[in-house]
């Protein structure tokens, strides 16, 4: 009986400030806070991108190779 009352009711009106796009609403999710903070700080360093991006790629690839070698050594 209570379920019929809930189903029969109209949906509430959206708040006045909810005219933002779906993308903005998704990006405002608190779970993405760390990624958003990283991206904002990374954008602040945009003049340094020619140095930072290759360095980050180099560190990432070398770390990946070391970990793969360590795993290959453990399984052999």
C-alpha positions as CSV (number, residue, x, y, z in Angstrom):
1,X,0.0,0.0,0.0
2,X,2.8,2.5,0.9
3,X,4.6,1.6,-2.4
4,X,1.5,2.6,-4.4
5,X,1.5,6.0,-2.7
6,X,5.2,6.5,-3.6
7,X,4.7,5.4,-7.2
8,X,1.6,7.5,-7.7
9,X,3.3,10.7,-6.5
10,X,4.7,13.2,-8.9
11,X,8.5,13.7,-9.0
12,X,9.8,16.8,-7.2
13,X,10.7,19.8,-9.3
14,X,14.5,20.1,-9.9
15,X,16.2,22.9,-7.9
16,X,16.7,26.2,-9.5
17,X,20.5,25.9,-9.7
18,X,20.4,22.6,-11.5
19,X,20.6,24.0,-15.0
20,X,24.3,22.8,-15.5
21,X,25.1,20.1,-18.0
22,X,25.4,16.4,-17.2
23,X,29.2,16.6,-17.7
24,X,29.5,19.3,-15.1
25,X,27.3,17.3,-12.7
26,X,29.4,14.2,-13.2
27,X,32.7,16.1,-12.7
28,X,31.3,17.5,-9.4
29,X,31.0,14.1,-7.9
30,X,33.1,13.9,-4.7
31,X,34.7,10.6,-5.7
32,X,36.5,12.4,-8.5
33,X,38.0,15.0,-6.2
34,X,41.5,13.6,-6.2
35,X,41.6,13.3,-10.0
36,X,40.2,16.8,-10.4
37,X,42.8,18.2,-7.9
38,X,45.6,16.5,-9.8
39,X,44.3,17.9,-13.1
40,X,44.0,21.4,-11.8
41,X,47.5,21.4,-10.4
42,X,48.8,19.8,-13.6
43,X,47.2,22.5,-15.7
44,X,48.8,25.2,-13.5
45,X,52.2,23.7,-14.6
46,X,51.3,24.0,-18.3
47,X,54.5,25.9,-19.2
48,X,56.5,23.0,-17.9
49,X,54.6,20.3,-19.9
50,X,57.5,19.9,-22.4
51,X,59.7,18.8,-19.6
52,X,57.1,17.1,-17.3
53,X,55.2,14.9,-19.8
54,X,58.3,13.1,-21.1
55,X,59.7,12.7,-17.6
56,X,56.5,11.2,-16.3
57,X,56.3,8.9,-19.3
58,X,59.9,7.8,-18.8
59,X,59.4,7.2,-15.1
60,X,56.1,5.3,-15.8
61,X,57.6,3.0,-18.5
62,X,60.8,2.3,-16.5
63,X,58.8,1.4,-13.4
64,X,56.5,-0.8,-15.5
65,X,59.5,-2.6,-16.9
66,X,61.1,-3.2,-13.5
67,X,57.8,-4.5,-12.1
68,X,57.3,-6.9,-15.1
69,X,60.9,-8.1,-14.7
70,X,60.4,-8.7,-11.0
71,X,57.2,-10.6,-11.6
72,X,58.8,-12.7,-14.4
73,X,61.6,-13.5,-12.0
74,X,59.2,-14.7,-9.3
75,X,57.2,-17.0,-11.6
76,X,60.3,-18.7,-13.2
